[in-house]
Amino acid sequence: MTELLELKLAAIVVIFGIAVAGGLLPRRVGELKNADVVFSISNAFAGGLFLAVGLVHMVGDSGEHFAEAGVDIQPNPELLLAVAGFLGVLLLEMVAGGRLKASLAESMGPGSELDADDDGHIHGPIDAPEDAAFRARVLIMLLSVHSLIEGLAVGIEAEIAALAAILIAILAHKGPEAYALGVSLFEAGTDKRSMLRQCLLYAAMTPIGIAVGALVSTSLTGDTESIMEAVFDGLAAGSFIYIATIGILKREFSEPSRLLWKFSAAVAGVVLVSVVAIWA
């Protein structure tokens, strides 16, 4: 029991440090001479990483949890939930993002880069700053909740061997995941203090989950726990797929430069998550 507790405490410190460092690293990268190239390739890597997190990791986890709870229906509930998550973020972006653009257009006035015509249609850059800000907000919410669930899994675990396997999986993707989040925040124009605050919030989620899981390890058990985790994983999977495809990869590959590099980076992100999924 003492060794288990010590391992969990060490995990809290290490995971928090990796997440903060990874999230803030893009500000340093932004000072480089070829920062735009680095960010472009990093974004492609993040797109592949989040695509695989949704399709390989979270859909699979959702299916496993449904199976544990004895849920066996067709079509597969995890796939339906993934579709619902994808459409949910699409709806949010259309409604919340559209209103944000309209408000910004009114405040900027006629002749601005982002303008609205008499019918209320918005005209402006395809990837305006408010689009990047919206994606960053959605991403930090998804990653924070996902990190909290990861921490709960660590906190609840009572076997050292299983705990070590979970920790290896978390540590393997925490740095790249945090860096991808930092890139998103940086490109959204987030100031240094706000970026630090949001990175600290994200970094704290897994340690909080570990602490809560260790304290209330017996409050949610059996089928109820499995179904709750299955529903969250399924919805989150669709959200990650949306962020990866519509939010990142579509934008990066619409630019004709460095396509092979970006494709290779996206594949690297998929491979990393796929390898980690073996132990997750």
C-alpha positions as CSV (number, residue, x, y, z in Angstrom):
1,M,0.0,0.0,0.0
2,T,2.8,2.4,0.8
3,E,4.6,1.7,-2.5
4,L,1.3,2.3,-4.3
5,L,0.7,5.7,-2.6
6,E,4.3,6.8,-3.2
7,L,4.0,5.9,-6.9
8,K,0.7,7.9,-7.2
9,L,2.3,10.9,-5.4
10,A,5.3,10.8,-7.8
11,A,3.0,10.6,-10.7
12,I,1.2,13.8,-9.6
13,V,4.5,15.7,-9.6
14,V,5.9,14.3,-12.8
15,I,2.7,14.6,-14.9
16,F,2.0,18.2,-13.7
17,G,5.6,19.2,-14.6
18,I,5.5,17.6,-18.0
19,A,2.1,19.2,-18.8
20,V,3.1,22.7,-17.8
21,A,6.5,22.5,-19.7
22,G,4.8,21.1,-22.8
23,G,2.0,23.7,-22.8
24,L,4.4,26.7,-22.4
25,L,7.0,25.5,-24.9
26,P,5.3,27.0,-27.9
27,R,6.0,30.5,-26.5
28,R,9.7,29.7,-26.7
29,V,9.3,28.2,-30.2
30,G,7.6,31.4,-31.3
31,E,10.8,33.3,-30.8
32,L,12.6,31.2,-33.4
33,K,13.5,32.6,-36.8
34,N,11.4,29.9,-38.6
35,A,8.7,29.7,-36.0
36,D,5.9,29.6,-38.7
37,V,7.4,26.5,-40.2
38,V,7.7,24.8,-36.8
39,F,4.2,25.7,-35.8
40,S,2.8,24.5,-39.2
41,I,4.5,21.1,-38.8
42,S,3.6,20.9,-35.1
43,N,0.0,21.6,-35.9
44,A,0.0,18.7,-38.4
45,F,1.5,16.5,-35.7
46,A,-1.2,17.6,-33.3
47,G,-3.9,16.9,-35.9
48,G,-2.7,13.3,-36.3
49,L,-2.4,12.9,-32.6
50,F,-5.9,14.1,-31.8
51,L,-7.3,12.1,-34.7
52,A,-5.8,8.9,-33.3
53,V,-6.8,9.9,-29.7
54,G,-10.4,10.0,-30.9
55,L,-10.5,7.0,-33.3
56,V,-7.9,4.6,-31.8
57,H,-7.9,5.4,-28.1
58,M,-11.2,6.9,-27.0
59,V,-13.6,5.0,-29.3
60,G,-11.9,1.8,-28.3
61,D,-12.0,2.6,-24.6
62,S,-15.7,3.5,-24.9
63,G,-16.4,0.1,-26.5
64,E,-14.5,-1.7,-23.8
65,H,-16.4,0.0,-21.0
66,F,-19.8,-0.8,-22.7
67,A,-18.7,-4.4,-22.9
68,E,-17.7,-4.5,-19.3
69,A,-21.2,-3.2,-18.4
70,G,-22.8,-5.9,-20.5
71,V,-24.1,-3.5,-23.1
72,D,-24.4,-5.3,-26.5
73,I,-26.5,-3.4,-28.9
74,Q,-26.4,-2.5,-32.6
75,P,-25.3,-0.1,-34.0
76,N,-22.4,0.2,-31.6
77,P,-23.2,2.9,-29.0
78,E,-19.6,4.2,-28.9
79,L,-19.8,5.0,-32.6
80,L,-23.1,6.7,-32.3
81,L,-21.8,8.8,-29.4
82,A,-18.7,9.7,-31.4
83,V,-20.9,11.0,-34.2
84,A,-23.0,12.9,-31.6
85,G,-19.8,14.5,-30.2
86,F,-18.6,15.5,-33.7
87,L,-22.0,17.1,-34.5
88,G,-22.2,18.7,-31.1
89,V,-18.9,20.6,-31.6
90,L,-20.0,21.5,-35.2
91,L,-23.2,22.9,-33.8
92,L,-21.3,24.9,-31.2
93,E,-18.9,26.3,-33.8
94,M,-21.8,27.3,-36.0
95,V,-23.9,28.9,-33.3
96,A,-21.3,30.3,-30.8
97,G,-18.7,31.0,-33.5
98,G,-21.2,32.6,-35.8
99,R,-22.5,34.9,-33.1
100,L,-18.9,35.8,-32.0
101,K,-18.1,36.8,-35.6
102,A,-21.2,38.8,-35.9
103,S,-20.5,40.7,-32.7
104,L,-16.9,41.3,-33.8
105,A,-18.0,42.5,-37.2
106,E,-20.3,45.0,-35.6
107,S,-17.6,46.3,-33.3
108,M,-15.1,46.7,-36.1
109,G,-17.5,48.4,-38.4
110,P,-17.7,48.4,-42.3
111,G,-14.5,47.9,-44.3
112,S,-12.9,45.7,-41.7
113,E,-11.2,42.4,-42.5
114,L,-14.3,40.7,-40.9
115,D,-17.5,42.2,-42.1
116,A,-21.2,41.4,-42.2
117,D,-23.5,42.2,-45.2
118,D,-27.1,43.4,-45.0
119,D,-28.4,39.8,-44.6
120,G,-26.1,39.1,-41.6
121,H,-23.7,36.9,-43.5
122,I,-20.1,37.1,-42.3
123,H,-17.2,37.7,-44.6
124,G,-13.5,37.5,-43.6
125,P,-10.5,35.3,-43.4
126,I,-11.2,31.5,-43.4
127,D,-9.2,31.1,-40.2
128,A,-9.9,34.4,-38.4
129,P,-8.4,34.8,-34.9
130,E,-11.8,34.2,-33.2
131,D,-12.0,30.8,-34.9
132,A,-8.6,29.9,-33.4
133,A,-9.7,31.2,-30.0
134,F,-12.9,29.1,-30.2
135,R,-11.0,26.0,-31.1
136,A,-8.5,26.6,-28.2
137,R,-11.4,27.0,-25.7
138,V,-13.0,23.7,-26.9
139,L,-9.7,21.9,-26.9
140,I,-8.7,23.0,-23.4
141,M,-12.1,21.9,-22.1
142,L,-11.9,18.5,-23.8
143,L,-8.3,17.9,-22.8
144,S,-8.9,19.0,-19.2
145,V,-11.9,16.6,-18.8
146,H,-10.0,13.8,-20.5
147,S,-7.0,14.4,-18.2
148,L,-9.3,14.4,-15.1
149,I,-10.7,11.0,-16.2
150,E,-7.1,9.7,-16.7
151,G,-6.3,10.8,-13.2
152,L,-9.3,9.1,-11.8
153,A,-8.2,5.9,-13.5
154,V,-4.8,6.2,-11.8
155,G,-6.3,7.1,-8.4
156,I,-8.7,4.2,-8.4
157,E,-6.2,1.6,-9.5
158,A,-5.1,-0.8,-6.7
159,E,-2.5,-2.9,-8.4
160,I,1.0,-1.7,-8.9
161,A,1.6,-3.5,-12.3
162,A,-1.7,-2.1,-13.8
163,L,-0.9,1.3,-12.3
164,A,2.5,1.4,-13.9
165,A,1.1,0.5,-17.3
166,I,-1.5,3.3,-17.1
167,L,1.2,5.8,-16.1
168,I,3.5,4.8,-19.0
169,A,0.6,5.5,-21.4
170,I,-0.2,8.9,-19.8
171,L,3.4,10.0,-19.7
172,A,4.0,9.0,-23.3
173,H,1.3,11.3,-24.6
174,K,1.1,14.0,-22.0
175,G,4.0,16.1,-23.3
176,P,3.0,16.1,-27.0
177,E,-0.7,16.6,-26.0
178,A,0.3,19.6,-23.8
179,Y,2.5,21.0,-26.6
180,A,-0.4,20.7,-29.1
181,L,-2.6,22.6,-26.7
182,G,0.1,25.3,-26.2
183,V,0.3,25.7,-30.0
184,S,-3.4,26.2,-30.2
185,L,-3.4,28.8,-27.4
186,F,-0.4,30.6,-28.9
187,E,-1.9,30.8,-32.4
188,A,-5.2,32.1,-30.9
189,G,-3.2,35.1,-29.6
190,T,-3.4,34.2,-26.0
191,D,-1.3,36.6,-23.8
192,K,1.5,35.2,-21.7
193,R,-0.4,35.4,-18.3
194,S,-3.6,33.9,-19.7
195,M,-1.6,31.1,-21.4
196,L,0.2,30.2,-18.2
197,R,-3.1,30.2,-16.3
198,Q,-4.8,27.9,-18.8
199,C,-1.8,25.6,-19.0
200,L,-1.7,25.3,-15.2
201,L,-5.4,24.5,-15.2
202,Y,-4.9,21.7,-17.8
203,A,-1.8,20.4,-16.0
204,A,-3.7,20.2,-12.7
205,M,-6.5,18.1,-14.0
206,T,-4.7,14.7,-14.0
207,P,-3.2,15.3,-10.4
208,I,-6.7,16.3,-9.2
209,G,-8.2,13.2,-10.8
210,I,-5.5,11.0,-9.1
211,A,-6.2,12.6,-5.7
212,V,-10.0,12.3,-6.1
213,G,-9.8,8.8,-7.4
214,A,-7.6,7.7,-4.4
215,L,-10.1,9.2,-2.0
216,V,-13.4,8.0,-3.5
217,S,-12.2,4.8,-5.1
218,T,-15.3,2.9,-3.8
219,S,-18.0,5.5,-4.6
220,L,-18.5,4.5,-8.3
221,T,-18.1,0.8,-9.1
222,G,-19.4,-1.8,-11.4
223,D,-21.7,-1.2,-14.3
224,T,-22.5,2.5,-13.4
225,E,-18.8,3.4,-13.5
226,S,-18.3,1.6,-16.8
227,I,-21.3,3.2,-18.5
228,M,-20.4,6.7,-17.4
229,E,-16.8,6.3,-18.7
230,A,-18.1,4.8,-21.9
231,V,-20.5,7.7,-22.6
232,F,-17.8,10.3,-21.9
233,D,-15.2,8.5,-24.0
234,G,-17.6,8.2,-26.9
235,L,-18.7,11.8,-26.9
236,A,-15.1,13.1,-26.4
237,A,-13.9,10.9,-29.3
238,G,-16.2,12.7,-31.7
239,S,-15.0,16.0,-30.4
240,F,-11.4,15.1,-30.8
241,I,-12.0,13.9,-34.4
242,Y,-13.7,17.3,-35.2
243,I,-10.8,19.3,-33.8
244,A,-8.3,17.2,-35.7
245,T,-10.0,17.2,-39.1
246,I,-12.1,20.4,-39.4
247,G,-10.1,22.5,-36.9
248,I,-6.4,21.5,-37.7
249,L,-5.7,19.2,-40.7
250,K,-8.1,20.9,-43.1
251,R,-6.5,24.3,-42.4
252,E,-2.9,23.1,-42.5
253,F,-3.3,21.1,-45.8
254,S,-5.1,23.9,-47.5
255,E,-1.7,25.6,-47.5
256,P,0.3,24.1,-50.4
257,S,3.7,24.4,-48.7
258,R,5.6,21.6,-47.0
259,L,2.9,19.1,-47.6
260,L,5.1,16.0,-47.3
261,W,6.6,17.3,-44.0
262,K,3.1,18.0,-42.6
263,F,1.8,14.6,-43.8
264,S,4.8,12.9,-42.1
265,A,4.1,14.8,-38.9
266,A,0.5,13.8,-38.9
267,V,1.4,10.2,-39.4
268,A,3.9,10.5,-36.5
269,G,1.1,11.7,-34.3
270,V,-1.1,8.8,-35.3
271,V,1.7,6.3,-34.7
272,L,2.6,7.7,-31.3
273,V,-1.0,7.3,-30.0
274,S,-1.4,3.9,-31.6
275,V,1.7,2.6,-29.9
276,V,0.6,4.1,-26.6
277,A,-2.8,2.5,-27.0
278,I,-1.1,-0.9,-26.7
279,W,-0.5,-0.3,-23.0
280,A,-3.4,2.1,-22.3
